[in-house]
Amino acid sequence: MIEEQATVINNEGKYVWVNTQRQSSCGHCSVKNGCGTHVLSKVLGNKMAYVRCLNIIDEMSLNNYSDLKEGDRVVIGLEESALLGGSFLMYLLPLIIMIVFGGIAVYAAKLWWPEGTDLFAVIASVSGLLLGLSFSHQFAQKNTIKNQFEPRIIKKLPEKEWLLKSVLPS
């Protein structure tokens, strides 16, 4: 499970809005001066990200942190399988469909109209990409109802614990 500390902004019952500070792993590597990611993190900086999290601790008992209030520190988590599945669904699947459609169009165009191969390939590839994105969107909507791809509150941090972590160097 991928975990991150966050601060509660708003508690809506089933969902809690939190903000986390986006951090780069740069600065810990020996080649940071020659790395494009380091330069990009300097330009973009560490910005705040607002995330809606599922406020359910245990799926079976449906217990939640109904007492969370603004300013509370929590640990949020997302399953690795959800991250990998979501990445595949949103990035790789549309590209695969686009490449397959483009390949089929090139093959068909060589048989019927060899001069129009490029035109058919472009039209079919764009159509395949749009179809793949549409399919990914529909699939994600169905699985969002099951809360499969949503981060959730794992635990509430005691006030003393996060105060010490924020003051003491790690």
Rosetta constraint file for C-alpha pairs under 8 A:
AtomPair CA 1 CA 77 HARMONIC 6.18 0.50
AtomPair CA 1 CA 78 HARMONIC 5.65 0.50
AtomPair CA 1 CA 79 HARMONIC 4.51 0.50
AtomPair CA 1 CA 80 HARMONIC 5.56 0.50
AtomPair CA 2 CA 77 HARMONIC 5.35 0.50
AtomPair CA 2 CA 78 HARMONIC 5.25 0.50
AtomPair CA 2 CA 79 HARMONIC 6.16 0.50
AtomPair CA 2 CA 80 HARMONIC 6.41 0.50
AtomPair CA 3 CA 75 HARMONIC 6.51 0.50
AtomPair CA 3 CA 76 HARMONIC 5.61 0.50
AtomPair CA 3 CA 77 HARMONIC 4.31 0.50
AtomPair CA 3 CA 78 HARMONIC 6.66 0.50
AtomPair CA 4 CA 20 HARMONIC 7.63 0.50
AtomPair CA 4 CA 75 HARMONIC 5.61 0.50
AtomPair CA 4 CA 76 HARMONIC 5.46 0.50
AtomPair CA 4 CA 77 HARMONIC 6.43 0.50
AtomPair CA 5 CA 20 HARMONIC 6.77 0.50
AtomPair CA 5 CA 73 HARMONIC 6.97 0.50
AtomPair CA 5 CA 74 HARMONIC 5.78 0.50
AtomPair CA 5 CA 75 HARMONIC 4.50 0.50
AtomPair CA 5 CA 76 HARMONIC 6.25 0.50
AtomPair CA 6 CA 18 HARMONIC 5.94 0.50
AtomPair CA 6 CA 19 HARMONIC 5.54 0.50
AtomPair CA 6 CA 20 HARMONIC 4.76 0.50
AtomPair CA 6 CA 21 HARMONIC 7.78 0.50
AtomPair CA 6 CA 73 HARMONIC 5.74 0.50
AtomPair CA 6 CA 74 HARMONIC 5.43 0.50
AtomPair CA 6 CA 75 HARMONIC 6.12 0.50
AtomPair CA 6 CA 76 HARMONIC 6.88 0.50
AtomPair CA 7 CA 18 HARMONIC 5.30 0.50
AtomPair CA 7 CA 19 HARMONIC 5.46 0.50
AtomPair CA 7 CA 20 HARMONIC 6.67 0.50
AtomPair CA 7 CA 70 HARMONIC 7.64 0.50
AtomPair CA 7 CA 71 HARMONIC 5.70 0.50
AtomPair CA 7 CA 72 HARMONIC 5.69 0.50
AtomPair CA 7 CA 73 HARMONIC 4.62 0.50
AtomPair CA 7 CA 74 HARMONIC 6.24 0.50
AtomPair CA 8 CA 16 HARMONIC 7.00 0.50
AtomPair CA 8 CA 17 HARMONIC 6.09 0.50
AtomPair CA 8 CA 18 HARMONIC 4.36 0.50
AtomPair CA 8 CA 19 HARMONIC 6.67 0.50
AtomPair CA 8 CA 68 HARMONIC 7.39 0.50
AtomPair CA 8 CA 69 HARMONIC 6.60 0.50
AtomPair CA 8 CA 70 HARMONIC 5.09 0.50
AtomPair CA 8 CA 71 HARMONIC 5.30 0.50
AtomPair CA 8 CA 72 HARMONIC 5.34 0.50
AtomPair CA 8 CA 73 HARMONIC 6.32 0.50
AtomPair CA 8 CA 74 HARMONIC 7.18 0.50
AtomPair CA 9 CA 16 HARMONIC 7.55 0.50
AtomPair CA 9 CA 17 HARMONIC 5.42 0.50
AtomPair CA 9 CA 18 HARMONIC 5.13 0.50
AtomPair CA 9 CA 19 HARMONIC 6.87 0.50
AtomPair CA 9 CA 69 HARMONIC 7.53 0.50
AtomPair CA 9 CA 70 HARMONIC 4.85 0.50
AtomPair CA 9 CA 71 HARMONIC 6.43 0.50
AtomPair CA 10 CA 16 HARMONIC 5.81 0.50
AtomPair CA 10 CA 17 HARMONIC 5.08 0.50
AtomPair CA 10 CA 18 HARMONIC 7.05 0.50
AtomPair CA 10 CA 69 HARMONIC 6.85 0.50
AtomPair CA 10 CA 70 HARMONIC 5.80 0.50
AtomPair CA 11 CA 15 HARMONIC 6.51 0.50
AtomPair CA 11 CA 16 HARMONIC 4.50 0.50
AtomPair CA 11 CA 17 HARMONIC 6.39 0.50
AtomPair CA 11 CA 66 HARMONIC 7.67 0.50
AtomPair CA 11 CA 68 HARMONIC 6.50 0.50
AtomPair CA 11 CA 69 HARMONIC 6.40 0.50
AtomPair CA 11 CA 70 HARMONIC 7.48 0.50
AtomPair CA 12 CA 16 HARMONIC 5.66 0.50
AtomPair CA 12 CA 17 HARMONIC 7.81 0.50
AtomPair CA 13 CA 55 HARMONIC 7.01 0.50
AtomPair CA 13 CA 66 HARMONIC 6.25 0.50
AtomPair CA 14 CA 54 HARMONIC 6.20 0.50
AtomPair CA 14 CA 55 HARMONIC 5.16 0.50
AtomPair CA 14 CA 56 HARMONIC 7.05 0.50
AtomPair CA 14 CA 64 HARMONIC 7.79 0.50
AtomPair CA 15 CA 52 HARMONIC 6.41 0.50
AtomPair CA 15 CA 53 HARMONIC 5.55 0.50
AtomPair CA 15 CA 54 HARMONIC 4.75 0.50
AtomPair CA 15 CA 55 HARMONIC 5.02 0.50
AtomPair CA 16 CA 52 HARMONIC 5.73 0.50
AtomPair CA 16 CA 53 HARMONIC 5.27 0.50
AtomPair CA 16 CA 54 HARMONIC 6.45 0.50
AtomPair CA 16 CA 55 HARMONIC 5.98 0.50
AtomPair CA 17 CA 50 HARMONIC 6.86 0.50
AtomPair CA 17 CA 51 HARMONIC 5.70 0.50
AtomPair CA 17 CA 52 HARMONIC 4.52 0.50
AtomPair CA 17 CA 53 HARMONIC 6.21 0.50
AtomPair CA 18 CA 50 HARMONIC 5.74 0.50
AtomPair CA 18 CA 51 HARMONIC 5.39 0.50
AtomPair CA 18 CA 52 HARMONIC 6.41 0.50
AtomPair CA 18 CA 53 HARMONIC 7.27 0.50
AtomPair CA 19 CA 48 HARMONIC 6.22 0.50
AtomPair CA 19 CA 49 HARMONIC 5.34 0.50
AtomPair CA 19 CA 50 HARMONIC 4.39 0.50
AtomPair CA 19 CA 51 HARMONIC 6.05 0.50
AtomPair CA 20 CA 48 HARMONIC 5.56 0.50
AtomPair CA 20 CA 49 HARMONIC 5.26 0.50
AtomPair CA 20 CA 50 HARMONIC 6.62 0.50
AtomPair CA 20 CA 51 HARMONIC 7.74 0.50
AtomPair CA 21 CA 46 HARMONIC 6.25 0.50
AtomPair CA 21 CA 47 HARMONIC 5.67 0.50
AtomPair CA 21 CA 48 HARMONIC 4.46 0.50
AtomPair CA 21 CA 49 HARMONIC 6.09 0.50
AtomPair CA 22 CA 46 HARMONIC 5.11 0.50
AtomPair CA 22 CA 47 HARMONIC 5.37 0.50
AtomPair CA 22 CA 48 HARMONIC 5.93 0.50
AtomPair CA 22 CA 49 HARMONIC 6.47 0.50
AtomPair CA 23 CA 46 HARMONIC 5.34 0.50
AtomPair CA 23 CA 47 HARMONIC 7.74 0.50
AtomPair CA 24 CA 41 HARMONIC 6.34 0.50
AtomPair CA 24 CA 46 HARMONIC 7.28 0.50
AtomPair CA 26 CA 32 HARMONIC 6.46 0.50
AtomPair CA 26 CA 37 HARMONIC 7.36 0.50
AtomPair CA 26 CA 38 HARMONIC 5.49 0.50
AtomPair CA 26 CA 41 HARMONIC 7.54 0.50
AtomPair CA 27 CA 32 HARMONIC 6.22 0.50
AtomPair CA 27 CA 38 HARMONIC 7.55 0.50
AtomPair CA 28 CA 32 HARMONIC 7.67 0.50
AtomPair CA 31 CA 35 HARMONIC 6.39 0.50
AtomPair CA 32 CA 38 HARMONIC 5.85 0.50
AtomPair CA 33 CA 38 HARMONIC 7.13 0.50
AtomPair CA 35 CA 39 HARMONIC 6.80 0.50
AtomPair CA 36 CA 40 HARMONIC 6.15 0.50
AtomPair CA 37 CA 41 HARMONIC 6.09 0.50
AtomPair CA 38 CA 42 HARMONIC 6.34 0.50
AtomPair CA 39 CA 43 HARMONIC 6.43 0.50
AtomPair CA 40 CA 44 HARMONIC 6.13 0.50
AtomPair CA 41 CA 45 HARMONIC 5.31 0.50
AtomPair CA 41 CA 46 HARMONIC 7.46 0.50
AtomPair CA 52 CA 151 HARMONIC 7.59 0.50
AtomPair CA 53 CA 76 HARMONIC 7.46 0.50
AtomPair CA 53 CA 150 HARMONIC 6.53 0.50
AtomPair CA 53 CA 151 HARMONIC 5.10 0.50
AtomPair CA 53 CA 152 HARMONIC 4.81 0.50
AtomPair CA 53 CA 153 HARMONIC 6.34 0.50
AtomPair CA 54 CA 147 HARMONIC 7.86 0.50
AtomPair CA 54 CA 150 HARMONIC 6.63 0.50
AtomPair CA 54 CA 151 HARMONIC 6.20 0.50
AtomPair CA 54 CA 152 HARMONIC 4.39 0.50
AtomPair CA 54 CA 153 HARMONIC 6.26 0.50
AtomPair CA 55 CA 64 HARMONIC 5.56 0.50
AtomPair CA 55 CA 65 HARMONIC 6.45 0.50
AtomPair CA 55 CA 152 HARMONIC 6.03 0.50
AtomPair CA 55 CA 153 HARMONIC 5.53 0.50
AtomPair CA 56 CA 62 HARMONIC 5.92 0.50
AtomPair CA 56 CA 63 HARMONIC 5.85 0.50
AtomPair CA 56 CA 64 HARMONIC 4.58 0.50
AtomPair CA 56 CA 65 HARMONIC 7.26 0.50
AtomPair CA 56 CA 152 HARMONIC 6.77 0.50
AtomPair CA 56 CA 153 HARMONIC 6.66 0.50
AtomPair CA 57 CA 62 HARMONIC 6.93 0.50
AtomPair CA 57 CA 63 HARMONIC 5.76 0.50
AtomPair CA 57 CA 64 HARMONIC 5.45 0.50
AtomPair CA 57 CA 65 HARMONIC 7.56 0.50
AtomPair CA 57 CA 152 HARMONIC 7.66 0.50
AtomPair CA 57 CA 153 HARMONIC 6.54 0.50
AtomPair CA 57 CA 154 HARMONIC 6.13 0.50
AtomPair CA 57 CA 155 HARMONIC 7.62 0.50
AtomPair CA 58 CA 62 HARMONIC 5.53 0.50
AtomPair CA 58 CA 63 HARMONIC 5.93 0.50
AtomPair CA 58 CA 64 HARMONIC 7.65 0.50
AtomPair CA 59 CA 63 HARMONIC 7.74 0.50
AtomPair CA 68 CA 72 HARMONIC 6.48 0.50
AtomPair CA 72 CA 156 HARMONIC 7.54 0.50
AtomPair CA 72 CA 157 HARMONIC 7.77 0.50
AtomPair CA 72 CA 159 HARMONIC 7.74 0.50
AtomPair CA 73 CA 156 HARMONIC 6.25 0.50
AtomPair CA 73 CA 157 HARMONIC 5.55 0.50
AtomPair CA 73 CA 158 HARMONIC 7.76 0.50
AtomPair CA 73 CA 159 HARMONIC 7.43 0.50
AtomPair CA 73 CA 162 HARMONIC 7.06 0.50
AtomPair CA 74 CA 153 HARMONIC 6.90 0.50
AtomPair CA 74 CA 154 HARMONIC 7.44 0.50
AtomPair CA 74 CA 155 HARMONIC 5.77 0.50
AtomPair CA 74 CA 156 HARMONIC 4.31 0.50
AtomPair CA 74 CA 157 HARMONIC 5.23 0.50
AtomPair CA 75 CA 153 HARMONIC 6.11 0.50
AtomPair CA 75 CA 154 HARMONIC 5.52 0.50
AtomPair CA 75 CA 155 HARMONIC 5.41 0.50
AtomPair CA 75 CA 156 HARMONIC 6.34 0.50
AtomPair CA 75 CA 157 HARMONIC 7.00 0.50
AtomPair CA 76 CA 151 HARMONIC 6.49 0.50
AtomPair CA 76 CA 152 HARMONIC 5.48 0.50
AtomPair CA 76 CA 153 HARMONIC 4.51 0.50
AtomPair CA 76 CA 154 HARMONIC 5.34 0.50
AtomPair CA 76 CA 155 HARMONIC 7.33 0.50
AtomPair CA 77 CA 151 HARMONIC 5.43 0.50
AtomPair CA 77 CA 152 HARMONIC 5.54 0.50
AtomPair CA 77 CA 153 HARMONIC 6.49 0.50
AtomPair CA 77 CA 154 HARMONIC 6.23 0.50
AtomPair CA 78 CA 82 HARMONIC 6.92 0.50
AtomPair CA 78 CA 83 HARMONIC 7.19 0.50
AtomPair CA 78 CA 149 HARMONIC 7.73 0.50
AtomPair CA 78 CA 150 HARMONIC 6.94 0.50
AtomPair CA 78 CA 151 HARMONIC 4.67 0.50
AtomPair CA 78 CA 152 HARMONIC 6.66 0.50
AtomPair CA 79 CA 83 HARMONIC 6.55 0.50
AtomPair CA 79 CA 151 HARMONIC 7.84 0.50
AtomPair CA 80 CA 84 HARMONIC 6.14 0.50
AtomPair CA 81 CA 85 HARMONIC 5.78 0.50
AtomPair CA 82 CA 86 HARMONIC 5.81 0.50
AtomPair CA 82 CA 148 HARMONIC 6.67 0.50
AtomPair CA 82 CA 149 HARMONIC 5.26 0.50
AtomPair CA 83 CA 87 HARMONIC 6.08 0.50
AtomPair CA 83 CA 149 HARMONIC 7.31 0.50
AtomPair CA 84 CA 88 HARMONIC 6.14 0.50
AtomPair CA 85 CA 89 HARMONIC 6.01 0.50
AtomPair CA 86 CA 90 HARMONIC 6.03 0.50
AtomPair CA 86 CA 149 HARMONIC 7.00 0.50
AtomPair CA 87 CA 91 HARMONIC 5.74 0.50
AtomPair CA 87 CA 92 HARMONIC 7.18 0.50
AtomPair CA 88 CA 92 HARMONIC 4.84 0.50
AtomPair CA 88 CA 93 HARMONIC 6.03 0.50
AtomPair CA 89 CA 93 HARMONIC 5.45 0.50
AtomPair CA 89 CA 94 HARMONIC 7.61 0.50
AtomPair CA 89 CA 136 HARMONIC 5.65 0.50
AtomPair CA 89 CA 140 HARMONIC 7.93 0.50
AtomPair CA 90 CA 94 HARMONIC 6.93 0.50
AtomPair CA 90 CA 133 HARMONIC 7.05 0.50
AtomPair CA 90 CA 136 HARMONIC 6.01 0.50
AtomPair CA 90 CA 137 HARMONIC 7.93 0.50
AtomPair CA 91 CA 95 HARMONIC 6.60 0.50
AtomPair CA 92 CA 96 HARMONIC 6.11 0.50
AtomPair CA 93 CA 97 HARMONIC 6.24 0.50
AtomPair CA 93 CA 132 HARMONIC 6.38 0.50
AtomPair CA 93 CA 136 HARMONIC 7.54 0.50
AtomPair CA 94 CA 98 HARMONIC 6.06 0.50
AtomPair CA 94 CA 128 HARMONIC 7.26 0.50
AtomPair CA 94 CA 129 HARMONIC 5.22 0.50
AtomPair CA 94 CA 130 HARMONIC 7.54 0.50
AtomPair CA 94 CA 131 HARMONIC 7.41 0.50
AtomPair CA 94 CA 132 HARMONIC 4.00 0.50
AtomPair CA 94 CA 133 HARMONIC 5.49 0.50
AtomPair CA 94 CA 136 HARMONIC 7.46 0.50
AtomPair CA 95 CA 99 HARMONIC 6.17 0.50
AtomPair CA 95 CA 129 HARMONIC 6.32 0.50
AtomPair CA 95 CA 132 HARMONIC 7.43 0.50
AtomPair CA 96 CA 100 HARMONIC 6.19 0.50
AtomPair CA 97 CA 101 HARMONIC 6.10 0.50
AtomPair CA 97 CA 128 HARMONIC 5.43 0.50
AtomPair CA 97 CA 129 HARMONIC 6.39 0.50
AtomPair CA 97 CA 131 HARMONIC 7.80 0.50
AtomPair CA 97 CA 132 HARMONIC 5.89 0.50
AtomPair CA 98 CA 102 HARMONIC 6.13 0.50
AtomPair CA 98 CA 124 HARMONIC 7.51 0.50
AtomPair CA 98 CA 125 HARMONIC 4.72 0.50
AtomPair CA 98 CA 126 HARMONIC 6.74 0.50
AtomPair CA 98 CA 127 HARMONIC 7.32 0.50
AtomPair CA 98 CA 128 HARMONIC 4.22 0.50
AtomPair CA 98 CA 129 HARMONIC 4.63 0.50
AtomPair CA 98 CA 132 HARMONIC 7.25 0.50
AtomPair CA 99 CA 103 HARMONIC 6.08 0.50
AtomPair CA 99 CA 125 HARMONIC 6.41 0.50
AtomPair CA 99 CA 128 HARMONIC 7.62 0.50
AtomPair CA 100 CA 104 HARMONIC 6.18 0.50
AtomPair CA 100 CA 125 HARMONIC 7.95 0.50
AtomPair CA 100 CA 128 HARMONIC 7.75 0.50
AtomPair CA 101 CA 105 HARMONIC 6.13 0.50
AtomPair CA 101 CA 121 HARMONIC 7.83 0.50
AtomPair CA 101 CA 124 HARMONIC 5.47 0.50
AtomPair CA 101 CA 125 HARMONIC 5.57 0.50
AtomPair CA 101 CA 127 HARMONIC 7.79 0.50
AtomPair CA 101 CA 128 HARMONIC 5.52 0.50
AtomPair CA 102 CA 106 HARMONIC 6.21 0.50
AtomPair CA 102 CA 120 HARMONIC 7.74 0.50
AtomPair CA 102 CA 121 HARMONIC 4.77 0.50
AtomPair CA 102 CA 122 HARMONIC 6.96 0.50
AtomPair CA 102 CA 124 HARMONIC 5.28 0.50
AtomPair CA 102 CA 125 HARMONIC 4.60 0.50
AtomPair CA 102 CA 128 HARMONIC 7.62 0.50
AtomPair CA 103 CA 107 HARMONIC 6.25 0.50
AtomPair CA 103 CA 121 HARMONIC 7.20 0.50
AtomPair CA 104 CA 108 HARMONIC 6.09 0.50
AtomPair CA 105 CA 109 HARMONIC 5.87 0.50
AtomPair CA 105 CA 117 HARMONIC 7.47 0.50
AtomPair CA 105 CA 120 HARMONIC 5.67 0.50
AtomPair CA 105 CA 121 HARMONIC 5.29 0.50
AtomPair CA 105 CA 124 HARMONIC 6.11 0.50
AtomPair CA 106 CA 110 HARMONIC 6.18 0.50
AtomPair CA 106 CA 117 HARMONIC 5.52 0.50
AtomPair CA 106 CA 118 HARMONIC 7.41 0.50
AtomPair CA 106 CA 120 HARMONIC 6.70 0.50
AtomPair CA 106 CA 121 HARMONIC 5.55 0.50
AtomPair CA 107 CA 111 HARMONIC 6.71 0.50
AtomPair CA 108 CA 112 HARMONIC 6.41 0.50
AtomPair CA 109 CA 113 HARMONIC 5.03 0.50
AtomPair CA 109 CA 114 HARMONIC 5.59 0.50
AtomPair CA 109 CA 116 HARMONIC 6.49 0.50
AtomPair CA 109 CA 117 HARMONIC 5.06 0.50
AtomPair CA 109 CA 120 HARMONIC 6.66 0.50
AtomPair CA 110 CA 114 HARMONIC 4.44 0.50
AtomPair CA 110 CA 117 HARMONIC 6.37 0.50
AtomPair CA 113 CA 117 HARMONIC 6.95 0.50
AtomPair CA 116 CA 120 HARMONIC 6.14 0.50
AtomPair CA 117 CA 121 HARMONIC 6.07 0.50
AtomPair CA 118 CA 122 HARMONIC 6.19 0.50
AtomPair CA 119 CA 123 HARMONIC 6.23 0.50
AtomPair CA 120 CA 124 HARMONIC 5.91 0.50
AtomPair CA 121 CA 125 HARMONIC 5.87 0.50
AtomPair CA 122 CA 126 HARMONIC 6.15 0.50
AtomPair CA 123 CA 127 HARMONIC 6.10 0.50
AtomPair CA 124 CA 128 HARMONIC 5.94 0.50
AtomPair CA 125 CA 129 HARMONIC 6.11 0.50
AtomPair CA 126 CA 130 HARMONIC 6.20 0.50
AtomPair CA 127 CA 131 HARMONIC 6.07 0.50
AtomPair CA 128 CA 132 HARMONIC 5.98 0.50
AtomPair CA 129 CA 133 HARMONIC 6.14 0.50
AtomPair CA 130 CA 134 HARMONIC 6.09 0.50
AtomPair CA 131 CA 135 HARMONIC 6.08 0.50
AtomPair CA 132 CA 136 HARMONIC 6.08 0.50
AtomPair CA 133 CA 137 HARMONIC 6.08 0.50
AtomPair CA 134 CA 138 HARMONIC 6.24 0.50
AtomPair CA 135 CA 139 HARMONIC 6.11 0.50
AtomPair CA 136 CA 140 HARMONIC 5.99 0.50
AtomPair CA 137 CA 141 HARMONIC 6.20 0.50
AtomPair CA 138 CA 142 HARMONIC 6.44 0.50
AtomPair CA 139 CA 143 HARMONIC 6.33 0.50
AtomPair CA 140 CA 144 HARMONIC 5.87 0.50
AtomPair CA 141 CA 145 HARMONIC 6.69 0.50
AtomPair CA 142 CA 146 HARMONIC 7.30 0.50
AtomPair CA 143 CA 147 HARMONIC 6.52 0.50
AtomPair CA 143 CA 148 HARMONIC 5.88 0.50
AtomPair CA 143 CA 149 HARMONIC 7.24 0.50
AtomPair CA 144 CA 148 HARMONIC 5.90 0.50
AtomPair CA 144 CA 149 HARMONIC 6.16 0.50
AtomPair CA 144 CA 150 HARMONIC 7.16 0.50
AtomPair CA 157 CA 161 HARMONIC 6.57 0.50
AtomPair CA 157 CA 162 HARMONIC 6.55 0.50
AtomPair CA 158 CA 162 HARMONIC 6.76 0.50
AtomPair CA 159 CA 163 HARMONIC 6.19 0.50
AtomPair CA 160 CA 164 HARMONIC 6.15 0.50
AtomPair CA 161 CA 165 HARMONIC 6.30 0.50
AtomPair CA 162 CA 166 HARMONIC 6.04 0.50
AtomPair CA 163 CA 167 HARMONIC 6.34 0.50
AtomPair CA 164 CA 168 HARMONIC 5.81 0.50
AtomPair CA 165 CA 169 HARMONIC 7.37 0.50
AtomPair CA 165 CA 170 HARMONIC 7.58 0.50
